[in-house]
Amino acid sequence: MTKTTQITTLLNLIRDKQAKVGVIGLGYVGLPLAVEFARAGFSVTGFDVDASKVAEINAGRSYIPDVPQAELAEAVQAGRLRATTDMARLADMDVADICVPTPLRKTKDPDLSYVVQALEGVAAALKPGQLVILESTTYPGTTDEVALPMLEAGGLKADRDFFLAFSPERVDPGNPTYLTRNIPKIVGGYGPPSTEAATALYAAIVSTVVPVTSTRVAEMVKLLENTFRAVNIGLVNELALMCDKMNIDVWEVVDAAKTKPFGFMAFYPGPGLGGHCIPIDPFYLSWKAKQTGFDPRFIELAGHINAGMPHYVAEKVAEALNTRRKSVNGSNILIAGVAYKRDCDDVRESPALDVMGLLHDKGATVAYADPHVPEVHSREWSGRLDIKAVELSRGSIGRYDCVVIITDHKAFDYAAIVAEADVVVDTRNAIKKAYPHVFRLGAPRPEHEDQKIAVR
Ligand SMILES: NC(=O)c1ccc[n+]([C@@H]2O[C@H](COP(=O)([O-])OP(=O)(O)OC[C@H]3O[C@@H](n4cnc5c(N)ncnc54)[C@H](O)[C@@H]3O)[C@@H](O)[C@H]2O)c1
């Protein structure tokens, strides 16, 4: 078949929703995407190395909070969605969309092993007319330098025999307003035919597709977005540390600053970065920049400040306990929230795990409450113990020497925490008011508040 016929055939299949879509990696990114393709009428096959996830999907059960159970079950029952661990079935697909993890190694170098493994499966099954898309966040050049040679090794040529694009995923777990279908999608193809094919595919499921001129631009867009967040969070965390020294309430400062209708965007301090994106993605960029002899400074500096926040929180806990003539060693400490962000169940890179480890290492007995995370496994934190969540309810809070709010889940009863806890360290400004026993991150110490009240 000629190049023109390959692209025409693929575009027709996409237009008629006859293209068979394979989504590789069925996690926070891949599962919502697979369900969205199925909802739009495509026949979708999910591929994952985790047999338990495959079994859950085939039984019509959702394990991702943002994917409604009913929607997944309906797609499975209608025969539009199925899952498999058998990568050979990629040969039946017209589209292979790769959504596997891109973590960092301990050295903060990119770990592309999941992407490479997925690409090996795709390359082994590659056939003329297929569209391969990489969605995993990665450094600029990955699609051209890693994916392209692997896919072309069998003799097929990109843009002539098959199509190749990068399209970063922007999903925001736990955000009820912005879902896969209404978040604009960036698409950068290897060449114009690849961009056209990937743009047509996504236009079938998302409201706005933004084509860019290359895979490198698309890769860089995602890294700009997440580096922008990491750097701004680093800046506001540094401001919080300054406010702490100056007895100024950083939360009040940010809220007042955000009344400026232009030129300012509010970021909030916190106990540290978490999740599979913001703590990791900027280091993909800095690694690649260093390969070219460029030394990126903002990323490293923000990373340094953000990584120090759990230590600051542990110090605040010691300070709070000190007002009760207690030490961290021997205290019972309750961590409220271990997920990396509000109303989410993801503990990857969560600063709560660091804070727990630091307090445990200093001799505290650490418990945690989190309605979204039933268990923290020994491998996930330096305490090396499996621990189960406890209830954070009236009547139980008073048995702890200190309650540390790390994640401001909506489900927590903050009034009960204020009423019953002996001392509280609040890293999210979940308890908006000043109380004599509440130590807020980046805010005046309670003693200082007392003095102000006394002076008035
Ligand atoms: N979680 C987010 O909020 C988010 C947002 C935007 C972008 N991303 C990016 O999307 C990518 C995926 O992230 P995620 O959060 O969905 O990860 P995840 O861990 O939730 O899911 C990844 C899935 O891939 C599977 N997998 C691993 N290797 C595989 C292989 N060789 N073949 C098939 N399946 C394989 C895993 O079993 C897992 O189910 C990452 O690059 C991440 O940076 C994540």
The ligand as an ORCA input file, in Angstrom:
! r2SCAN-3c Opt
* xyz 0 1
  N      -0.880      9.921     37.479
  C      -0.969     11.125     36.926
  O      -1.610     12.024     37.471
  C      -0.322     11.420     35.586
  C      -0.718     12.596     34.911
  C      -0.145     12.888     33.689
  C       0.835     12.050     33.168
  N       1.227     10.937     33.843
  C       2.230     10.081     33.219
  O       1.577      8.952     32.647
  C       2.397      7.783     32.761
  C       1.658      6.689     33.506
  O       1.372      7.142     34.821
  P       0.243      6.475     35.729
  O       0.053      7.393     36.885
  O      -0.941      6.090     34.912
  O       1.007      5.149     36.197
  P       0.350      3.864     36.911
  O       1.436      3.233     37.688
  O      -0.918      4.245     37.590
  O      -0.041      2.928     35.689
  C       0.880      2.359     34.841
  C       0.397      0.978     34.454
  O       1.321      0.448     33.498
  C       1.474     -0.939     33.749
  N       2.705     -1.391     33.088
  C       3.980     -1.238     33.485
  N       4.827     -1.758     32.571
  C       4.055     -2.233     31.568
  C       4.333     -2.862     30.334
  N       5.583     -3.084     29.946
  N       3.317     -3.247     29.563
  C       2.038     -3.018     29.941
  N       1.706     -2.407     31.094
  C       2.695     -2.002     31.893
  C       1.466     -1.035     35.253
  O       1.163     -2.332     35.688
  C       0.367     -0.024     35.607
  O      -0.912     -0.615     35.648
  C       3.672      8.247     33.436
  O       4.613      8.595     32.474
  C       3.238      9.503     34.186
  O       4.314     10.403     34.398
  C       0.648     10.591     35.038
*
